Amino acid sequence: MRTRSRVIGGVLAVSLFTQLAACGTLFYPDRRGQIDGKIDPAIAALNAVGLLFYVIPGLIAFGIDFATGAIYFPDENYSVAPETLHEAIGADGQIDMLRLKAIIEDQTGRSLPLDDPRLIRHSGSVEQLAAFGLRPAA
């Protein structure tokens, strides 16, 4: 009886581990939010393994990766070096939205609607910076 429960537990653990490993959202959380692009064959193959052994979890893994965009290779044209963003911070520590918009447009070639009233702004605190090992600099 004890051996049987260990085998069942082992099979369950292996099946859960393969499904967790097959999800690109877990491997590359920074890729989330992409709309389209070139599909990463490694993530697609891992999802296909999940599809091969466990149909429903494999379909769920594919669905999550396509819905979040984690299955796509990152597009290098949409990244901005953090060092260049320091230019948008004024002497008083406030962000100059026009300068920020100009930096993003210059680096990526895309114009973002930073003056849109639907834009949600989050203000941080010193404690949040300390949690990430950063120190405030303005």
Backbone as CSV, one residue per row, in Angstrom:
resi,resn,N_x,N_y,N_z,CA_x,CA_y,CA_z,C_x,C_y,C_z
1,MET,0.831,-1.200,0.000,0.000,0.000,0.000,0.866,1.252,0.000
2,ARG,1.946,1.233,0.754,2.809,2.395,0.853,3.509,2.665,-0.483
3,THR,3.911,1.618,-1.181,4.578,1.776,-2.473,3.611,2.350,-3.502
4,ARG,2.381,1.899,-3.464,1.376,2.392,-4.412,1.138,3.900,-4.238
5,SER,1.036,4.356,-3.008,0.806,5.785,-2.776,2.031,6.608,-3.180
6,ARG,3.225,6.062,-3.021,4.426,6.768,-3.459,4.459,6.874,-4.982
7,VAL,4.068,5.835,-5.671,4.047,5.862,-7.134,3.022,6.884,-7.623
8,ILE,1.853,6.876,-7.033,0.821,7.842,-7.416,1.284,9.261,-7.117
9,GLY,1.887,9.472,-5.973,2.409,10.787,-5.625,3.516,11.224,-6.568
10,GLY,4.388,10.290,-6.943,5.463,10.606,-7.881,4.934,10.980,-9.249
11,VAL,3.958,10.221,-9.738,3.356,10.522,-11.047,2.661,11.876,-11.006
12,LEU,1.962,12.166,-9.944,1.296,13.454,-9.799,2.312,14.599,-9.749
13,ALA,3.394,14.409,-9.004,4.423,15.450,-8.911,5.086,15.695,-10.263
14,VAL,5.397,14.628,-10.991,6.024,14.774,-12.311,5.075,15.455,-13.283
15,SER,3.799,15.087,-13.250,2.852,15.716,-14.168,2.666,17.201,-13.860
16,LEU,2.604,17.563,-12.595,2.482,18.976,-12.244,3.753,19.746,-12.595
17,PHE,4.906,19.125,-12.386,6.165,19.791,-12.715,6.278,20.036,-14.217
18,THR,5.895,19.062,-15.037,5.992,19.262,-16.485,5.043,20.345,-16.956
19,GLN,3.903,20.487,-16.326,2.978,21.539,-16.732,3.460,22.906,-16.274
20,LEU,4.097,22.960,-15.123,4.651,24.233,-14.687,5.833,24.636,-15.571
21,ALA,6.622,23.657,-15.978,7.791,23.943,-16.808,7.401,24.249,-18.249
22,ALA,6.214,23.879,-18.657,5.808,24.057,-20.044,5.185,25.415,-20.311
23,CYS,5.090,26.243,-19.332,4.407,27.510,-19.516,5.417,28.646,-19.668
24,GLY,5.406,29.300,-20.831,6.314,30.404,-21.101,6.086,31.589,-20.191
25,THR,4.888,31.689,-19.647,4.589,32.784,-18.732,5.435,32.671,-17.471
26,LEU,5.751,31.446,-17.055,6.593,31.255,-15.882,8.065,31.437,-16.208
27,PHE,8.490,31.013,-17.401,9.894,31.149,-17.796,10.262,32.596,-18.105
28,TYR,9.393,33.288,-18.811,9.678,34.647,-19.269,8.551,35.608,-18.886
29,PRO,8.436,35.976,-17.615,7.358,36.896,-17.236,7.521,38.282,-17.850
30,ASP,8.752,38.619,-18.270,8.968,39.926,-18.882,8.398,40.013,-20.289
31,ARG,8.055,38.890,-20.886,7.475,38.886,-22.237,5.974,39.130,-22.228
32,ARG,5.346,39.099,-21.073,3.896,39.281,-21.023,3.504,40.640,-21.572
33,GLY,2.371,40.690,-22.233,1.859,41.944,-22.764,2.144,42.142,-24.232
34,GLN,2.887,41.238,-24.852,3.146,41.362,-26.278,1.903,40.929,-27.053
35,ILE,1.698,41.553,-28.179,0.509,41.250,-28.970,0.807,40.202,-30.035
36,ASP,1.937,40.353,-30.701,2.312,39.386,-31.721,3.817,39.414,-31.894
37,GLY,4.296,38.573,-32.780,5.729,38.499,-33.029,6.092,37.113,-33.512
38,LYS,7.371,36.826,-33.461,7.874,35.522,-33.869,7.761,34.574,-32.683
39,ILE,7.193,33.397,-32.916,6.961,32.432,-31.841,8.278,31.783,-31.433
40,ASP,8.507,31.700,-30.145,9.691,31.058,-29.588,9.495,29.543,-29.684
41,PRO,10.312,28.841,-30.487,10.105,27.400,-30.664,10.334,26.597,-29.391
42,ALA,11.190,27.054,-28.486,11.422,26.310,-27.249,10.171,26.297,-26.378
43,ILE,9.513,27.429,-26.259,8.288,27.499,-25.457,7.175,26.714,-26.139
44,ALA,7.084,26.822,-27.464,6.062,26.064,-28.192,6.294,24.566,-28.037
45,ALA,7.558,24.122,-28.051,7.855,22.689,-27.884,7.497,22.212,-26.484
46,LEU,7.798,23.018,-25.474,7.432,22.628,-24.108,5.921,22.554,-23.942
47,ASN,5.212,23.497,-24.535,3.750,23.436,-24.494,3.239,22.221,-25.257
48,ALA,3.900,21.875,-26.360,3.489,20.708,-27.145,3.715,19.412,-26.366
49,VAL,4.775,19.352,-25.568,4.994,18.176,-24.722,3.839,18.048,-23.736
50,GLY,3.439,19.164,-23.165,2.281,19.137,-22.280,1.023,18.716,-22.999
51,LEU,0.904,19.128,-24.255,-0.245,18.742,-25.066,-0.206,17.260,-25.404
52,LEU,0.994,16.741,-25.618,1.158,15.333,-25.980,0.769,14.409,-24.832
53,PHE,1.226,14.728,-23.626,0.965,13.856,-22.489,-0.351,14.160,-21.780
54,TYR,-0.671,15.414,-21.685,-1.881,15.810,-20.957,-2.608,16.842,-21.812
55,VAL,-3.661,16.440,-22.479,-4.312,17.269,-23.490,-4.858,18.568,-22.901
56,ILE,-5.639,18.488,-21.877,-6.275,19.686,-21.316,-5.242,20.656,-20.741
57,PRO,-4.299,20.211,-19.890,-3.291,21.164,-19.402,-2.412,21.722,-20.521
58,GLY,-2.149,20.926,-21.551,-1.372,21.426,-22.686,-2.104,22.531,-23.426
59,LEU,-3.407,22.346,-23.624,-4.208,23.393,-24.259,-4.255,24.647,-23.395
60,ILE,-4.334,24.444,-22.098,-4.337,25.589,-21.187,-3.007,26.324,-21.250
61,ALA,-1.891,25.575,-21.306,-0.567,26.213,-21.387,-0.446,27.024,-22.672
62,PHE,-0.880,26.457,-23.810,-0.857,27.205,-25.065,-1.744,28.442,-24.973
63,GLY,-2.934,28.267,-24.423,-3.868,29.386,-24.312,-3.317,30.514,-23.464
64,ILE,-2.717,30.169,-22.330,-2.150,31.197,-21.454,-0.995,31.905,-22.135
65,ASP,-0.128,31.137,-22.787,1.041,31.758,-23.426,0.642,32.665,-24.585
66,PHE,-0.354,32.260,-25.363,-0.809,33.132,-26.443,-1.560,34.347,-25.895
67,ALA,-2.358,34.139,-24.845,-3.132,35.250,-24.288,-2.234,36.292,-23.632
68,THR,-1.174,35.844,-22.970,-0.285,36.794,-22.310,0.809,37.321,-23.239
69,GLY,1.053,36.608,-24.343,2.109,37.013,-25.271,3.464,36.470,-24.899
70,ALA,3.543,35.591,-23.909,4.824,35.069,-23.456,5.422,34.064,-24.439
71,ILE,4.658,33.604,-25.409,5.171,32.640,-26.371,5.985,33.312,-27.478
72,TYR,5.886,34.620,-27.581,6.589,35.351,-28.633,7.967,35.802,-28.174
73,PHE,8.919,35.819,-29.125,10.227,36.406,-28.848,10.043,37.884,-28.545
74,PRO,10.861,38.445,-27.665,10.743,39.880,-27.407,11.231,40.680,-28.604
75,ASP,10.582,41.797,-28.843,10.975,42.679,-29.932,11.927,43.714,-29.364
76,GLU,13.141,43.726,-29.862,14.175,44.605,-29.318,13.895,46.084,-29.580
77,ASN,12.996,46.389,-30.496,12.721,47.779,-30.831,11.885,48.493,-29.780
78,TYR,11.364,47.774,-28.802,10.466,48.384,-27.842,11.088,48.548,-26.466
79,SER,12.396,48.436,-26.369,13.011,48.584,-25.060,13.786,49.892,-24.989
80,VAL,13.837,50.430,-23.799,14.535,51.683,-23.541,15.501,51.428,-22.395
81,ALA,16.741,51.848,-22.558,17.730,51.684,-21.490,17.331,52.535,-20.294
82,PRO,17.365,51.987,-19.111,16.955,52.753,-17.931,17.789,54.015,-17.705
83,GLU,19.041,53.984,-18.152,19.897,55.152,-17.953,19.365,56.368,-18.699
84,THR,18.749,56.154,-19.849,18.240,57.281,-20.630,16.993,57.889,-20.010
85,LEU,16.301,57.132,-19.188,15.079,57.646,-18.562,15.381,58.633,-17.435
86,HIS,16.599,58.623,-16.925,16.962,59.559,-15.860,16.882,61.005,-16.338
87,GLU,17.008,61.211,-17.640,16.935,62.564,-18.180,15.543,63.178,-18.017
88,ALA,14.522,62.342,-17.854,13.154,62.840,-17.725,12.799,63.226,-16.296
89,ILE,13.692,62.955,-15.354,13.425,63.285,-13.955,14.031,64.645,-13.655
90,GLY,13.201,65.543,-13.159,13.642,66.895,-12.847,14.441,66.960,-11.560
91,ALA,14.950,68.136,-11.240,15.751,68.331,-10.026,14.917,68.119,-8.763
92,ASP,13.610,68.371,-8.867,12.735,68.196,-7.708,12.223,66.763,-7.565
93,GLY,12.638,65.852,-8.475,12.225,64.456,-8.410,10.951,64.152,-9.171
94,GLN,10.345,65.151,-9.788,9.128,64.958,-10.563,9.479,64.555,-11.994
95,ILE,8.617,63.786,-12.601,8.837,63.322,-13.968,8.259,64.324,-14.950
96,ASP,9.086,64.743,-15.887,8.653,65.627,-16.959,8.047,64.749,-18.058
97,MET,6.711,64.758,-18.163,6.020,63.852,-19.083,6.365,64.142,-20.544
98,LEU,6.547,65.401,-20.894,6.903,65.719,-22.280,8.290,65.188,-22.626
99,ARG,9.225,65.332,-21.716,10.581,64.820,-21.953,10.561,63.292,-21.998
100,LEU,9.784,62.659,-21.120,9.660,61.204,-21.117,9.087,60.707,-22.435
101,LYS,8.059,61.384,-22.914,7.446,61.017,-24.187,8.457,61.161,-25.328
102,ALA,9.262,62.225,-25.294,10.275,62.438,-26.337,11.348,61.353,-26.300
103,ILE,11.769,60.951,-25.107,12.789,59.902,-24.975,12.260,58.578,-25.512
104,ILE,11.029,58.227,-25.137,10.444,56.962,-25.592,10.263,56.974,-27.097
105,GLU,9.807,58.082,-27.646,9.616,58.167,-29.092,10.950,58.103,-29.829
106,ASP,11.984,58.714,-29.263,13.302,58.694,-29.893,13.903,57.289,-29.872
107,GLN,13.761,56.570,-28.758,14.376,55.254,-28.603,13.619,54.146,-29.333
108,THR,12.281,54.216,-29.313,11.485,53.118,-29.880,10.834,53.449,-31.205
109,GLY,10.711,54.726,-31.511,10.030,55.108,-32.743,8.518,55.103,-32.617
110,ARG,8.009,54.961,-31.401,6.559,54.939,-31.168,6.172,56.081,-30.242
111,SER,5.035,56.663,-30.540,4.529,57.747,-29.718,3.472,57.203,-28.762
112,LEU,3.712,57.360,-27.477,2.768,56.882,-26.475,1.900,58.032,-25.990
113,PRO,0.614,57.786,-25.771,-0.288,58.846,-25.282,-0.157,59.032,-23.773
114,LEU,0.917,59.662,-23.332,1.141,59.842,-21.897,0.230,60.891,-21.281
115,ASP,-0.468,61.669,-22.123,-1.400,62.659,-21.595,-2.844,62.160,-21.609
116,ASP,-3.034,60.897,-21.893,-4.363,60.295,-21.934,-4.955,60.283,-20.524
117,PRO,-6.203,60.732,-20.361,-6.800,60.747,-19.014,-7.038,59.347,-18.443
118,ARG,-7.017,58.313,-19.287,-7.208,56.944,-18.802,-5.920,56.328,-18.276
119,LEU,-4.808,57.046,-18.415,-3.517,56.555,-17.960,-3.521,56.445,-16.439
120,ILE,-3.170,55.288,-15.946,-3.151,55.050,-14.508,-1.730,55.277,-14.011
121,ARG,-1.587,56.164,-13.061,-0.275,56.462,-12.498,-0.191,55.891,-11.092
122,HIS,0.916,55.257,-10.828,1.154,54.706,-9.502,2.318,55.457,-8.882
123,SER,2.131,55.887,-7.664,3.240,56.541,-6.969,3.872,55.522,-6.036
124,GLY,5.169,55.543,-5.986,5.897,54.604,-5.149,6.323,55.242,-3.844
125,SER,7.002,54.464,-3.052,7.502,54.956,-1.776,8.943,54.490,-1.603
126,VAL,9.606,55.049,-0.630,10.982,54.673,-0.333,11.043,53.209,0.099
127,GLU,10.018,52.752,0.800,9.985,51.364,1.257,9.922,50.396,0.078
128,GLN,9.174,50.752,-0.970,9.094,49.894,-2.151,10.441,49.823,-2.859
129,LEU,11.131,50.943,-2.940,12.457,50.936,-3.559,13.425,50.084,-2.746
130,ALA,13.354,50.200,-1.425,14.238,49.422,-0.566,13.963,47.929,-0.693
131,ALA,12.713,47.557,-0.934,12.373,46.144,-1.098,13.050,45.545,-2.324
132,PHE,13.322,46.367,-3.335,13.998,45.909,-4.541,15.499,46.172,-4.502
133,GLY,15.984,46.633,-3.365,17.407,46.904,-3.237,17.852,48.168,-3.927
134,LEU,16.929,49.104,-4.161,17.245,50.368,-4.836,17.207,51.496,-3.833
135,ARG,17.873,52.571,-4.154,17.819,53.747,-3.299,17.274,54.912,-4.124
136,PRO,16.519,55.800,-3.510,15.946,56.904,-4.265,17.029,57.860,-4.753
137,ALA,16.884,58.271,-6.005,17.832,59.240,-6.581,17.043,60.178,-7.488
138,ALA,17.126,61.439,-7.215,16.405,62.412,-8.037,17.324,63.511,-8.470
